[in-house]
């Protein structure tokens, strides 16, 4: 892999890392302390990103968090819904992508407020996350 490719891939990897950290902080995995640090990699990469790029990266993080956190749903759809396993995983991914939009909107809104005020995006994230 070239250095340029890895540099271009870094924001996406940071988003996936944030999503994994969020998922691991929840009860099934119970690495609770990650909840305090989960979005740090994503916050670093969105400071220089456009609004559209911020939305997409946060959507990737939210989709990753929901897909890992709710992967049990694919087993439920397979075992009790009698769906083919590939279909149940695809439906779980679709649901995770839908739920990831709320994370994307929160990060986008915090970036918007940040750019209008001149303050850092992480200061607005709690407000945007609960809005």
N, CA, C and O atoms as a printed pandas DataFrame, in Angstrom:
     atom_number atom_name residue_name chain_id  residue_number  x_coord  y_coord  z_coord
0              1         N          UNK        A               1    0.836   -1.183    0.000
1              2        CA          UNK        A               1    0.000    0.000    0.000
2              3         C          UNK        A               1    0.878    1.242    0.000
3              4         O          UNK        A               1    1.910    1.303    0.669
4              5         N          UNK        A               2    0.457    2.181   -0.733
5              6        CA          UNK        A               2    1.239    3.408   -0.779
6              7         C          UNK        A               2    0.879    4.309    0.388
7              8         O          UNK        A               2   -0.175    4.183    1.012
8              9         N          UNK        A               3    1.783    5.204    0.650
9             10        CA          UNK        A               3    1.586    6.151    1.753
10            11         C          UNK        A               3    0.374    7.059    1.494
11            12         O          UNK        A               3   -0.365    7.403    2.416
12            13         N          UNK        A               4    0.190    7.428    0.256
13            14        CA          UNK        A               4   -0.926    8.300   -0.106
14            15         C          UNK        A               4   -2.269    7.614    0.141
15            16         O          UNK        A               4   -3.215    8.244    0.616
16            17         N          UNK        A               5   -2.349    6.329   -0.182
17            18        CA          UNK        A               5   -3.566    5.560    0.049
18            19         C          UNK        A               5   -3.872    5.469    1.538
19            20         O          UNK        A               5   -5.020    5.636    1.949
20            21         N          UNK        A               6   -2.857    5.208    2.340
21            22        CA          UNK        A               6   -3.054    5.120    3.789
22            23         C          UNK        A               6   -3.470    6.458    4.383
23            24         O          UNK        A               6   -4.279    6.503    5.310
24            25         N          UNK        A               7   -2.925    7.538    3.859
25            26        CA          UNK        A               7   -3.306    8.870    4.332
26            27         C          UNK        A               7   -4.770    9.148    3.998
27            28         O          UNK        A               7   -5.487    9.735    4.808
28            29         N          UNK        A               8   -5.216    8.738    2.825
29            30        CA          UNK        A               8   -6.604    8.935    2.427
30            31         C          UNK        A               8   -7.550    8.049    3.232
31            32         O          UNK        A               8   -8.709    8.402    3.453
32            33         N          UNK        A               9   -7.049    6.905    3.665
33            34        CA          UNK        A               9   -7.864    5.944    4.405
34            35         C          UNK        A               9   -7.964    6.289    5.897
35            36         O          UNK        A               9   -8.860    5.796    6.582
36            37         N          UNK        A              10   -7.077    7.107    6.394
37            38        CA          UNK        A              10   -7.010    7.414    7.826
38            39         C          UNK        A              10   -8.331    7.932    8.412
39            40         O          UNK        A              10   -8.730    7.445    9.470
40            41         N          UNK        A              11   -9.030    8.884    7.793
41            42        CA          UNK        A              11  -10.303    9.333    8.378
42            43         C          UNK        A              11  -11.347    8.216    8.502
43            44         O          UNK        A              11  -12.073    8.144    9.494
44            45         N          UNK        A              12  -11.414    7.359    7.498
45            46        CA          UNK        A              12  -12.372    6.249    7.558
46            47         C          UNK        A              12  -12.003    5.267    8.653
47            48         O          UNK        A              12  -12.879    4.756    9.350
48            49         N          UNK        A              13  -10.724    5.000    8.809
49            50        CA          UNK        A              13  -10.285    4.112    9.884
50            51         C          UNK        A              13  -10.573    4.715   11.250
51            52         O          UNK        A              13  -10.939    3.996   12.180
52            53         N          UNK        A              14  -10.412    6.019   11.379
53            54        CA          UNK        A              14  -10.731    6.691   12.637
54            55         C          UNK        A              14  -12.230    6.578   12.938
55            56         O          UNK        A              14  -12.621    6.394   14.091
56            57         N          UNK        A              15  -13.057    6.686   11.914
57            58        CA          UNK        A              15  -14.509    6.560   12.098
58            59         C          UNK        A              15  -14.876    5.144   12.528
59            60         O          UNK        A              15  -15.685    4.960   13.438
60            61         N          UNK        A              16  -14.288    4.150   11.884
61            62        CA          UNK        A              16  -14.562    2.756   12.257
62            63         C          UNK        A              16  -14.056    2.483   13.673
63            64         O          UNK        A              16  -14.731    1.806   14.448
64            65         N          UNK        A              17  -12.897    2.991   14.013
65            66        CA          UNK        A              17  -12.355    2.827   15.366
66            67         C          UNK        A              17  -13.292    3.449   16.402
67            68         O          UNK        A              17  -13.533    2.854   17.452
68            69         N          UNK        A              18  -13.815    4.627   16.116
69            70        CA          UNK        A              18  -14.773    5.264   17.028
70            71         C          UNK        A              18  -16.037    4.411   17.169
71            72         O          UNK        A              18  -16.542    4.217   18.274
72            73         N          UNK        A              19  -16.532    3.913   16.064
73            74        CA          UNK        A              19  -17.722    3.066   16.112
74            75         C          UNK        A              19  -17.499    1.794   16.909
75            76         O          UNK        A              19  -18.363    1.384   17.683
76            77         N          UNK        A              20  -16.347    1.169   16.723
77            78        CA          UNK        A              20  -16.021   -0.036   17.498
78            79         C          UNK        A              20  -15.908    0.277   18.980
79            80         O          UNK        A              20  -16.367   -0.498   19.819
80            81         N          UNK        A              21  -15.300    1.409   19.304
81            82        CA          UNK        A              21  -15.154    1.792   20.710
82            83         C          UNK        A              21  -16.516    2.033   21.357
83            84         O          UNK        A              21  -16.733    1.653   22.508
84            85         N          UNK        A              22  -17.426    2.658   20.627
85            86        CA          UNK        A              22  -18.781    2.863   21.161
86            87         C          UNK        A              22  -19.447    1.523   21.424
87            88         O          UNK        A              22  -20.031    1.321   22.489
88            89         N          UNK        A              23  -19.367    0.612   20.478
89            90        CA          UNK        A              23  -20.002   -0.700   20.633
90            91         C          UNK        A              23  -19.384   -1.485   21.791
91            92         O          UNK        A              23  -20.098   -2.153   22.539
92            93         N          UNK        A              24  -18.083   -1.408   21.938
93            94        CA          UNK        A              24  -17.422   -2.159   23.012
94            95         C          UNK        A              24  -17.731   -1.598   24.396
95            96         O          UNK        A              24  -17.550   -2.293   25.396
96            97         N          UNK        A              25  -18.190   -0.364   24.468
97            98        CA          UNK        A              25  -18.525    0.242   25.757
98            99         C          UNK        A              25  -19.866   -0.243   26.303
99           100         O          UNK        A              25  -20.172   -0.018   27.474
100          101         N          UNK        A              26  -20.656   -0.894   25.484
101          102        CA          UNK        A              26  -21.971   -1.324   25.932
102          103         C          UNK        A              26  -21.928   -2.686   26.616
103          104         O          UNK        A              26  -20.937   -3.406   26.489
104          105         N          UNK        A              27  -22.990   -3.052   27.342
105          106        CA          UNK        A              27  -22.966   -4.177   28.277
106          107         C          UNK        A              27  -22.468   -5.522   27.765
107          108         O          UNK        A              27  -21.774   -6.215   28.509
108          109         N          UNK        A              28  -22.774   -5.922   26.561
109          110        CA          UNK        A              28  -22.350   -7.252   26.129
110          111         C          UNK        A              28  -20.827   -7.399   26.184
111          112         O          UNK        A              28  -20.310   -8.444   26.578
112          113         N          UNK        A              29  -20.118   -6.342   25.783
113          114        CA          UNK        A              29  -18.657   -6.363   25.812
114          115         C          UNK        A              29  -18.135   -5.774   27.121
115          116         O          UNK        A              29  -17.112   -6.218   27.642
116          117         N          UNK        A              30  -18.840   -4.777   27.648
117          118        CA          UNK        A              30  -18.599   -4.186   28.956
118          119         C          UNK        A              30  -17.201   -3.597   29.153
119          120         O          UNK        A              30  -16.602   -3.750   30.217
120          121         N          UNK        A              31  -16.698   -2.936   28.144
121          122        CA          UNK        A              31  -15.466   -2.155   28.290
122          123         C          UNK        A              31  -15.938   -0.708   28.479
123          124         O          UNK        A              31  -15.715    0.151   27.625
124          125         N          UNK        A              32  -16.592   -0.464   29.612
125          126        CA          UNK        A              32  -17.343    0.761   29.873
126          127         C          UNK        A              32  -16.519    2.029   29.739
127          128         O          UNK        A              32  -17.043    3.060   29.317
128          129         N          UNK        A              33  -15.258    1.975   30.086
129          130        CA          UNK        A              33  -14.437    3.192   30.070
130          131         C          UNK        A              33  -14.218    3.713   28.653
131          132         O          UNK        A              33  -13.850    4.875   28.480
132          133         N          UNK        A              34  -14.433    2.893   27.653
133          134        CA          UNK        A              34  -14.300    3.358   26.272
134          135         C          UNK        A              34  -15.355    4.400   25.908
135          136         O          UNK        A              34  -15.171    5.174   24.968
136          137         N          UNK        A              35  -16.452    4.417   26.647
137          138        CA          UNK        A              35  -17.501    5.409   26.365
138          139         C          UNK        A              35  -16.955    6.829   26.500
139          140         O          UNK        A              35  -17.428    7.736   25.815
140          141         N          UNK        A              36  -15.983    7.030   27.360
141          142        CA          UNK        A              36  -15.411    8.360   27.578
142          143         C          UNK        A              36  -14.450    8.768   26.470
143          144         O          UNK        A              36  -14.177    9.957   26.303
144          145         N          UNK        A              37  -13.941    7.820   25.720
145          146        CA          UNK        A              37  -12.921    8.094   24.705
146          147         C          UNK        A              37  -13.352    7.739   23.285
147          148         O          UNK        A              37  -12.613    7.999   22.336
148          149         N          UNK        A              38  -14.505    7.165   23.131
149          150        CA          UNK        A              38  -14.899    6.554   21.863
150          151         C          UNK        A              38  -14.865    7.497   20.677
151          152         O          UNK        A              38  -14.411    7.107   19.601
152          153         N          UNK        A              39  -15.323    8.704   20.839
153          154        CA          UNK        A              39  -15.415    9.613   19.701
154          155         C          UNK        A              39  -14.170   10.464   19.481
155          156         O          UNK        A              39  -14.152   11.293   18.570
156          157         N          UNK        A              40  -13.147   10.285   20.276
157          158        CA          UNK        A              40  -11.937   11.095   20.133
158          159         C          UNK        A              40  -11.309   10.946   18.741
159          160         O          UNK        A              40  -10.989   11.962   18.123
160          161         N          UNK        A              41  -11.118    9.722   18.217
161          162        CA          UNK        A              41  -10.533    9.632   16.864
162          163         C          UNK        A              41  -11.366   10.345   15.808
163          164         O          UNK        A              41  -10.817   10.996   14.919
164          165         N          UNK        A              42  -12.672   10.226   15.898
165          166        CA          UNK        A              42  -13.542   10.885   14.924
166          167         C          UNK        A              42  -13.491   12.403   15.070
167          168         O          UNK        A              42  -13.498   13.121   14.071
168          169         N          UNK        A              43  -13.442   12.888   16.286
169          170        CA          UNK        A              43  -13.364   14.335   16.508
170          171         C          UNK        A              43  -12.088   14.933   15.921
171          172         O          UNK        A              43  -12.100   16.063   15.432
172          173         N          UNK        A              44  -11.001   14.187   15.967
173          174        CA          UNK        A              44   -9.755   14.684   15.385
174          175         C          UNK        A              44   -9.858   14.841   13.869
175          176         O          UNK        A              44   -9.345   15.811   13.311
176          177         N          UNK        A              45  -10.510   13.901   13.205
177          178        CA          UNK        A              45  -10.547   13.973   11.742
178          179         C          UNK        A              45  -11.615   14.914   11.205
179          180         O          UNK        A              45  -11.505   15.367   10.066
180          181         N          UNK        A              46  -12.649   15.223   11.990
181          182        CA          UNK        A              46  -13.686   16.107   11.448
182          183         C          UNK        A              46  -13.315   17.576   11.542
183          184         O          UNK        A              46  -13.937   18.405   10.877
184          185         N          UNK        A              47  -12.332   17.918   12.339
185          186        CA          UNK        A              47  -11.990   19.339   12.480
186          187         C          UNK        A              47  -11.562   19.965   11.164
187          188         O          UNK        A              47  -11.802   21.151   10.940
188          189         N          UNK        A              48  -10.937   19.197   10.296
189          190        CA          UNK        A              48  -10.512   19.745    9.009
190          191         C          UNK        A              48  -11.377   19.266    7.846
191          192         O          UNK        A              48  -11.086   19.565    6.688
192          193         N          UNK        A              49  -12.434   18.527    8.152
193          194        CA          UNK        A              49  -13.282   17.974    7.095
194          195         C          UNK        A              49  -14.413   18.936    6.736
195          196         O          UNK        A              49  -14.786   19.812    7.517
196          197         N          UNK        A              50  -14.938   18.745    5.543
197          198        CA          UNK        A              50  -16.105   19.526    5.119
198          199         C          UNK        A              50  -17.340   19.003    5.854
199          200         O          UNK        A              50  -17.283   17.972    6.524
200          201         N          UNK        A              51  -18.437   19.714    5.724
201          202        CA          UNK        A              51  -19.679   19.280    6.351
202          203         C          UNK        A              51  -20.156   17.945    5.806
203          204         O          UNK        A              51  -20.620   17.085    6.556
204          205         N          UNK        A              52  -20.038   17.779    4.496
205          206        CA          UNK        A              52  -20.455   16.520    3.864
206          207         C          UNK        A              52  -19.577   15.365    4.324
207          208         O          UNK        A              52  -20.074   14.284    4.638
208          209         N          UNK        A              53  -18.277   15.599    4.360
209          210        CA          UNK        A              53  -17.328   14.563    4.791
210          211         C          UNK        A              53  -17.552   14.211    6.261
211          212         O          UNK        A              53  -17.473   13.043    6.643
212          213         N          UNK        A              54  -17.830   15.222    7.079
213          214        CA          UNK        A              54  -18.126   14.977    8.481
214          215         C          UNK        A              54  -19.355   14.096    8.632
215          216         O          UNK        A              54  -19.359   13.146    9.415
216          217         N          UNK        A              55  -20.393   14.418    7.880
217          218        CA          UNK        A              55  -21.614   13.611    7.921
218          219         C          UNK        A              55  -21.317   12.163    7.551
219          220         O          UNK        A              55  -21.756   11.245    8.243
220          221         N          UNK        A              56  -20.575   11.953    6.465
221          222        CA          UNK        A              56  -20.284   10.590    6.004
222          223         C          UNK        A              56  -19.412    9.819    6.990
223          224         O          UNK        A              56  -19.651    8.637    7.237
224          225         N          UNK        A              57  -18.405   10.478    7.552
225          226        CA          UNK        A              57  -17.534    9.802    8.525
226          227         C          UNK        A              57  -18.301    9.450    9.796
227          228         O          UNK        A              57  -18.140    8.358   10.342
228          229         N          UNK        A              58  -19.130   10.370   10.263
229          230        CA          UNK        A              58  -19.928   10.092   11.458
230          231         C          UNK        A              58  -20.970    9.012   11.174
231          232         O          UNK        A              58  -21.293    8.213   12.052
232          233         N          UNK        A              59  -21.488    8.987    9.960
233          234        CA          UNK        A              59  -22.430    7.940    9.576
234          235         C          UNK        A              59  -21.740    6.581    9.588
235          236         O          UNK        A              59  -22.319    5.588   10.029
236          237         N          UNK        A              60  -20.503    6.540    9.103
237          238        CA          UNK        A              60  -19.725    5.306    9.145
238          239         C          UNK        A              60  -19.491    4.872   10.589
239          240         O          UNK        A              60  -19.610    3.687   10.901
240          241         N          UNK        A              61  -19.165    5.800   11.462
241          242        CA          UNK        A              61  -18.953    5.474   12.876
242          243         C          UNK        A              61  -20.249    4.976   13.512
243          244         O          UNK        A              61  -20.241    3.979   14.234
244          245         N          UNK        A              62  -21.356    5.658   13.251
245          246        CA          UNK        A              62  -22.636    5.240   13.811
246          247         C          UNK        A              62  -23.102    3.901   13.268
247          248         O          UNK        A              62  -23.650    3.084   14.008
248          249         N          UNK        A              63  -22.890    3.675   11.993
249          250        CA          UNK        A              63  -23.257    2.392   11.392
250          251         C          UNK        A              63  -22.421    1.270   11.980
251          252         O          UNK        A              63  -22.943    0.196   12.281
252          253         N          UNK        A              64  -21.132    1.511   12.145
253          254        CA          UNK        A              64  -20.249    0.501   12.747
254          255         C          UNK        A              64  -20.682    0.185   14.169
255          256         O          UNK        A              64  -20.781   -0.983   14.544
256          257         N          UNK        A              65  -20.941    1.218   14.962
257          258        CA          UNK        A              65  -21.352    1.009   16.355
258          259         C          UNK        A              65  -22.650    0.207   16.426
259          260         O          UNK        A              65  -22.766   -0.718   17.230
260          261         N          UNK        A              66  -23.612    0.555   15.598
261          262        CA          UNK        A              66  -24.899   -0.142   15.626
262          263         C          UNK        A              66  -24.804   -1.551   15.069
263          264         O          UNK        A              66  -25.468   -2.459   15.569
264          265         N          UNK        A              67  -23.996   -1.745   14.051
265          266        CA          UNK        A              67  -23.862   -3.080   13.466
266          267         C          UNK        A              67  -23.195   -4.040   14.451
267          268         O          UNK        A              67  -23.643   -5.175   14.613
268          269         N          UNK        A              68  -22.131   -3.587   15.104
269          270        CA          UNK        A              68  -21.448   -4.440   16.083
270          271         C          UNK        A              68  -22.325   -4.628   17.321
271          272         O          UNK        A              68  -22.443   -5.738   17.841
272          273         N          UNK        A              69  -22.931   -3.556   17.785
273          274        CA          UNK        A              69  -23.735   -3.624   18.998
274          275         C          UNK        A              69  -25.009   -4.433   18.853
275          276         O          UNK        A              69  -25.481   -5.035   19.818
276          277         N          UNK        A              70  -25.567   -4.449   17.652
277          278        CA          UNK        A              70  -26.829   -5.153   17.428
278          279         C          UNK        A              70  -26.679   -6.319   16.457
279          280         O          UNK        A              70  -27.639   -6.700   15.787
280          281         N          UNK        A              71  -25.493   -6.877   16.382
281          282        CA          UNK        A              71  -25.283   -7.998   15.468
282          283         C          UNK        A              71  -26.137   -9.205   15.848
283          284         O          UNK        A              71  -26.453  -10.042   15.003
284          285         N          UNK        A              72  -26.506   -9.287   17.123
285          286        CA          UNK        A              72  -27.364  -10.384   17.573
286          287         C          UNK        A              72  -28.682  -10.430   16.796
287          288         O          UNK        A              72  -29.324  -11.477   16.720
288          289         N          UNK        A              73  -29.078   -9.301   16.226
289          290        CA          UNK        A              73  -30.338   -9.278   15.482
290          291         C          UNK        A              73  -30.283  -10.161   14.235
291          292         O          UNK        A              73  -31.294  -10.723   13.814
292          293         N          UNK        A              74  -29.088  -10.273   13.652
293          294        CA          UNK        A              74  -28.989  -11.135   12.472
294          295         C          UNK        A              74  -29.233  -12.592   12.855
295          296         O          UNK        A              74  -29.850  -13.340   12.097
296          297         N          UNK        A              75  -28.754  -12.991   14.020
297          298        CA          UNK        A              75  -29.031  -14.350   14.504
298          299         C          UNK        A              75  -30.502  -14.557   14.801
299          300         O          UNK        A              75  -31.050  -15.626   14.533
300          301         N          UNK        A              76  -31.142  -13.538   15.353
301          302        CA          UNK        A              76  -32.567  -13.622   15.645
302          303         C          UNK        A              76  -33.380  -13.747   14.355
303          304         O          UNK        A              76  -34.301  -14.558   14.263
304          305         N          UNK        A              77  -33.018  -12.922   13.355
305          306        CA          UNK        A              77  -33.726  -12.993   12.078
306          307         C          UNK        A              77  -33.499  -14.334   11.382
307          308         O          UNK        A              77  -34.386  -14.845   10.698
308          309         N          UNK        A              78  -32.319  -14.894   11.561
309          310        CA          UNK        A              78  -31.994  -16.188   10.956
310          311         C          UNK        A              78  -32.733  -17.320   11.669
311          312         O          UNK        A              78  -33.366  -18.161   11.030
312          313         N          UNK        A              79  -32.642  -17.329   13.007
313          314        CA          UNK        A              79  -33.224  -18.438   13.776
314          315         C          UNK        A              79  -34.738  -18.374   13.886
315          316         O          UNK        A              79  -35.411  -19.393   13.733
316          317         N          UNK        A              80  -35.276  -17.208   14.145
317          318        CA          UNK        A              80  -36.705  -17.101   14.394
318          319         C          UNK        A              80  -37.489  -16.577   13.197
319          320         O          UNK        A              80  -38.678  -16.860   13.055
320          321         N          UNK        A              81  -36.825  -15.820   12.343
321          322        CA          UNK        A              81  -37.496  -15.319   11.143
322          323         C          UNK        A              81  -37.328  -16.243    9.963
323          324         O          UNK        A              81  -37.960  -16.060    8.923
324          325         N          UNK        A              82  -36.463  -17.251   10.126
325          326        CA          UNK        A              82  -36.196  -18.249    9.094
326          327         C          UNK        A              82  -35.749  -17.619    7.774
327          328         O          UNK        A              82  -36.076  -18.097    6.688
328          329         N          UNK        A              83  -34.989  -16.528    7.906
329          330        CA          UNK        A              83  -34.425  -15.881    6.731
330          331         C          UNK        A              83  -33.058  -16.482    6.435
331          332         O          UNK        A              83  -32.389  -16.978    7.343
332          333         N          UNK        A              84  -32.637  -16.444    5.181
333          334        CA          UNK        A              84  -31.264  -16.865    4.891
334          335         C          UNK        A              84  -30.281  -15.971    5.665
335          336         O          UNK        A              84  -30.544  -14.789    5.886
336          337         N          UNK        A              85  -29.159  -16.548    6.067
337          338        CA          UNK        A              85  -28.216  -15.809    6.915
338          339         C          UNK        A              85  -27.720  -14.534    6.236
339          340         O          UNK        A              85  -27.580  -13.502    6.893
340          341         N          UNK        A              86  -27.456  -14.591    4.945
341          342        CA          UNK        A              86  -26.979  -13.412    4.223
342          343         C          UNK        A              86  -28.037  -12.304    4.256
343          344         O          UNK        A              86  -27.699  -11.130    4.407
344          345         N          UNK        A              87  -29.289  -12.666    4.118
345          346        CA          UNK        A              87  -30.372  -11.687    4.161
346          347         C          UNK        A              87  -30.494  -11.093    5.556
347          348         O          UNK        A              87  -30.701   -9.889    5.700
348          349         N          UNK        A              88  -30.367  -11.926    6.585
349          350        CA          UNK        A              88  -30.477  -11.410    7.950
350          351         C          UNK        A              88  -29.316  -10.466    8.286
351          352         O          UNK        A              88  -29.517   -9.481    8.995
352          353         N          UNK        A              89  -28.127  -10.746    7.799
353          354        CA          UNK        A              89  -26.991   -9.839    8.009
354          355         C          UNK        A              89  -27.209   -8.542    7.229
355          356         O          UNK        A              89  -26.912   -7.457    7.729
356          357         N          UNK        A              90  -27.726   -8.653    6.010
357          358        CA          UNK        A              90  -28.001   -7.453    5.200
358          359         C          UNK        A              90  -29.063   -6.577    5.860
359          360         O          UNK        A              90  -28.942   -5.352    5.854
360          361         N          UNK        A              91  -30.092   -7.185    6.424
361          362        CA          UNK        A              91  -31.121   -6.409    7.125
362          363         C          UNK        A              91  -30.567   -5.757    8.387
363          364         O          UNK        A              91  -30.933   -4.629    8.718
364          365         N          UNK        A              92  -29.696   -6.459    9.084
365          366        CA          UNK        A              92  -29.048   -5.880   10.264
366          367         C          UNK        A              92  -28.179   -4.694    9.858
367          368         O          UNK        A              92  -28.168   -3.669   10.540
368          369         N          UNK        A              93  -27.462   -4.826    8.768
369          370        CA          UNK        A              93  -26.641   -3.729    8.270
370          371         C          UNK        A              93  -27.496   -2.541    7.832
371          372         O          UNK        A              93  -27.135   -1.388    8.070
372          373         N          UNK        A              94  -28.614   -2.822    7.201
373          374        CA          UNK        A              94  -29.516   -1.739    6.791
374          375         C          UNK        A              94  -30.068   -1.002    8.010
375          376         O          UNK        A              94  -30.148    0.226    8.011
376          377         N          UNK        A              95  -30.443   -1.738    9.030
377          378        CA          UNK        A              95  -30.917   -1.106   10.262
378          379         C          UNK        A              95  -29.827   -0.303   10.947
379          380         O          UNK        A              95  -30.087    0.775   11.482
380          381         N          UNK        A              96  -28.616   -0.820   10.934
381          382        CA          UNK        A              96  -27.489   -0.100   11.532
382          383         C          UNK        A              96  -27.191    1.180   10.764
383          384         O          UNK        A              96  -26.879    2.209   11.364
384          385         N          UNK        A              97  -27.286    1.119    9.441
385          386        CA          UNK        A              97  -27.058    2.314    8.624
386          387         C          UNK        A              97  -28.141    3.363    8.889
387          388         O          UNK        A              97  -27.853    4.559    8.939
388          389         N          UNK        A              98  -29.359    2.920    9.054
389          390        CA          UNK        A              98  -30.450    3.846    9.360
390          391         C          UNK        A              98  -30.213    4.512   10.718
391          392         O          UNK        A              98  -30.349    5.729   10.844
392          393         N          UNK        A              99  -29.865    3.736   11.713
393          394        CA          UNK        A              99  -29.605    4.290   13.047
394          395         C          UNK        A              99  -28.348    5.152   13.070
395          396         O          UNK        A              99  -28.238    6.063   13.891
396          397         N          UNK        A             100  -27.408    4.876   12.183
397          398        CA          UNK        A             100  -26.179    5.662   12.103
398          399         C          UNK        A             100  -26.419    7.094   11.656
399          400         O          UNK        A             100  -25.586    7.969   11.893
400          401         N          UNK        A             101  -27.551    7.337   11.014
401          402        CA          UNK        A             101  -27.867    8.691   10.558
402          403         C          UNK        A             101  -27.997    9.651   11.738
403          404         O          UNK        A             101  -27.640   10.822   11.613
404          405         N          UNK        A             102  -28.495    9.183   12.870
405          406        CA          UNK        A             102  -28.637   10.076   14.027
406          407         C          UNK        A             102  -27.273   10.541   14.530
407          408         O          UNK        A             102  -27.129   11.689   14.950
408          409         N          UNK        A             103  -26.287    9.676   14.493
409          410        CA          UNK        A             103  -24.927   10.059   14.888
410          411         C          UNK        A             103  -24.375   11.051   13.872
411          412         O          UNK        A             103  -23.752   12.047   14.239
412          413         N          UNK        A             104  -24.608   10.771   12.592
413          414        CA          UNK        A             104  -24.120   11.661   11.537
414          415         C          UNK        A             104  -24.714   13.057   11.667
415          416         O          UNK        A             104  -24.005   14.051   11.512
416          417         N          UNK        A             105  -25.997   13.135   11.947
417          418        CA          UNK        A             105  -26.642   14.437   12.120
418          419         C          UNK        A             105  -26.090   15.187   13.330
419          420         O          UNK        A             105  -25.906   16.403   13.278
420          421         N          UNK        A             106  -25.827   14.469   14.409
421          422        CA          UNK        A             106  -25.279   15.112   15.605
422          423         C          UNK        A             106  -23.893   15.699   15.333
423          424         O          UNK        A             106  -23.606   16.828   15.730
424          425         N          UNK        A             107  -23.044   14.941   14.665
425          426        CA          UNK        A             107  -21.709   15.445   14.356
426          427         C          UNK        A             107  -21.758   16.584   13.348
427          428         O          UNK        A             107  -21.010   17.554   13.466
428          429         N          UNK        A             108  -22.629   16.470   12.369
429          430        CA          UNK        A             108  -22.757   17.536   11.378
430          431         C          UNK        A             108  -23.245   18.822   12.033
431          432         O          UNK        A             108  -22.723   19.903   11.759
432          433         N          UNK        A             109  -24.246   18.701   12.895
433          434        CA          UNK        A             109  -24.790   19.876   13.574
434          435         C          UNK        A             109  -23.751   20.497   14.511
435          436         O          UNK        A             109  -23.651   21.721   14.591
436          437         N          UNK        A             110  -22.987   19.677   15.213
437          438        CA          UNK        A             110  -21.946   20.220   16.095
438          439         C          UNK        A             110  -20.857   20.916   15.283
439          440         O          UNK        A             110  -20.304   21.920   15.731
440          441         N          UNK        A             111  -20.541   20.396   14.096
441          442        CA          UNK        A             111  -19.564   21.059   13.234
442          443         C          UNK        A             111  -20.120   22.390   12.728
443          444         O          UNK        A             111  -19.399   23.386   12.663
444          445         N          UNK        A             112  -21.380   22.401   12.377
445          446        CA          UNK        A             112  -22.021   23.642   11.922
446          447         C          UNK        A             112  -21.979   24.707   13.022
447          448         O          UNK        A             112  -21.613   25.852   12.759
448          449         N          UNK        A             113  -22.346   24.341   14.232
449          450        CA          UNK        A             113  -22.292   25.280   15.350
450          451         C          UNK        A             113  -20.866   25.724   15.647
451          452         O          UNK        A             113  -20.619   26.877   15.998
452          453         N          UNK        A             114  -19.942   24.797   15.500
453          454        CA          UNK        A             114  -18.534   25.102   15.739
454          455         C          UNK        A             114  -18.020   26.140   14.746
455          456         O          UNK        A             114  -17.341   27.092   15.131
456          457         N          UNK        A             115  -18.339   25.959   13.499
457          458        CA          UNK        A             115  -17.847   26.880   12.472
458          459         C          UNK        A             115  -18.487   28.259   12.604
459          460         O          UNK        A             115  -17.856   29.266   12.282
460          461         N          UNK        A             116  -19.714   28.313   13.066
461          462        CA          UNK        A             116  -20.379   29.606   13.243
462          463         C          UNK        A             116  -19.881   30.355   14.479
463          464         O          UNK        A             116  -19.893   31.585   14.515
464          465         N          UNK        A             117  -19.444   29.607   15.487
465          466        CA          UNK        A             117  -19.023   30.245   16.732
466          467         C          UNK        A             117  -17.515   30.390   16.870
467          468         O          UNK        A             117  -17.041   31.217   17.648
468          469         N          UNK        A             118  -16.760   29.599   16.127
469          470        CA          UNK        A             118  -15.308   29.616   16.252
470          471         C          UNK        A             118  -14.783   28.718   17.366
471          472         O          UNK        A             118  -13.581   28.692   17.629
472          473         N          UNK        A             119  -15.675   27.985   18.020
473          474        CA          UNK        A             119  -15.275   27.066   19.085
474          475         C          UNK        A             119  -15.100   25.659   18.517
475          476         O          UNK        A             119  -15.450   25.397   17.366
476          477         N          UNK        A             120  -14.567   24.776   19.318
477          478        CA          UNK        A             120  -14.320   23.393   18.880
478          479         C          UNK        A             120  -15.618   22.586   18.771
479          480         O          UNK        A             120  -16.553   22.816   19.538
480          481         N          UNK        A             121  -15.681   21.643   17.822
481          482        CA          UNK        A             121  -16.903   20.846   17.636
482          483         C          UNK        A             121  -17.283   20.013   18.859
483          484         O          UNK        A             121  -18.468   19.811   19.122
484          485         N          UNK        A             122  -16.298   19.531   19.603
485          486        CA          UNK        A             122  -16.622   18.661   20.737
486          487         C          UNK        A             122  -17.392   19.400   21.820
487          488         O          UNK        A             122  -18.071   18.769   22.630
488          489         N          UNK        A             123  -17.299   20.727   21.851
489          490        CA          UNK        A             123  -18.065   21.492   22.833
490          491         C          UNK        A             123  -19.565   21.448   22.545
491          492         O          UNK        A             123  -20.383   21.553   23.459
492          493         N          UNK        A             124  -19.913   21.295   21.288
493          494        CA          UNK        A             124  -21.322   21.286   20.890
494          495         C          UNK        A             124  -21.890   19.879   20.739
495          496         O          UNK        A             124  -23.102   19.713   20.608
496          497         N          UNK        A             125  -21.044   18.882   20.755
497          498        CA          UNK        A             125  -21.514   17.521   20.514
498          499         C          UNK        A             125  -22.548   17.047   21.535
499          500         O          UNK        A             125  -23.538   16.438   21.130
500          501         N          UNK        A             126  -22.376   17.293   22.833
501          502        CA          UNK        A             126  -23.437   16.856   23.760
502          503         C          UNK        A             126  -24.790   17.489   23.453
503          504         O          UNK        A             126  -25.821   16.821   23.530
504          505         N          UNK        A             127  -24.790   18.757   23.111
505          506        CA          UNK        A             127  -26.032   19.449   22.743
506          507         C          UNK        A             127  -26.623   18.840   21.476
507          508         O          UNK        A             127  -27.812   18.527   21.419
508          509         N          UNK        A             128  -25.783   18.678   20.470
509          510        CA          UNK        A             128  -26.260   18.141   19.189
510          511         C          UNK        A             128  -26.695   16.681   19.323
511          512         O          UNK        A             128  -27.631   16.250   18.649
512          513         N          UNK        A             129  -26.038   15.935   20.171
513          514        CA          UNK        A             129  -26.334   14.519   20.363
514          515         C          UNK        A             129  -27.700   14.311   21.017
515          516         O          UNK        A             129  -28.398   13.340   20.725
516          517         N          UNK        A             130  -28.069   15.231   21.903
517          518        CA          UNK        A             130  -29.348   15.090   22.605
518          519         C          UNK        A             130  -30.468   15.841   21.916
519          520         O          UNK        A             130  -31.633   15.671   22.273
520          521         N          UNK        A             131  -30.144   16.658   20.947
521          522        CA          UNK        A             131  -31.136   17.451   20.235
522          523         C          UNK        A             131  -31.872   16.570   19.309
523          524         O          UNK        A             131  -32.766   17.030   18.599
